[in-house]
Amino acid sequence: MLDVIKKTLLAGLGATVVTAERVEKSLSELVEKGKLSADEARKTAQKVVEEGRQEWEQSRTELAKTFEDLLKKAKLARQEDLKALEARIAALEAAAAKPATKPKKSED
């Protein structure tokens, strides 16, 4: 399952790189043809890059939340769960290692 998620993320990143290259090429062609100024092309490229970054961050956040939800549903122990259990075991072992004190009998 992790491989599928990893491949999906890498495919998305690859598509982003390819798209950025295509955008740059298209903008350069428009500048060469005189249909767009160099300044407009630069601003457009910056806008596309920023929107792509925002979409990437949003997708990454959504994927992380989905993955966390799947882990909760799978009832797998997380690192923090294991650390909490280790702390409880250590406390119980420490308590068990103390010599038991017997209550004093009252002398009647």
PyMOL commands that set and color helices and strands:
alter all, ss='L'
color gray80, all
select helices_A, chain A and resi 2-32+38-74+79-97
alter helices_A, ss='H'
color red, helices_A
deselect
rebuild
show_as cartoon
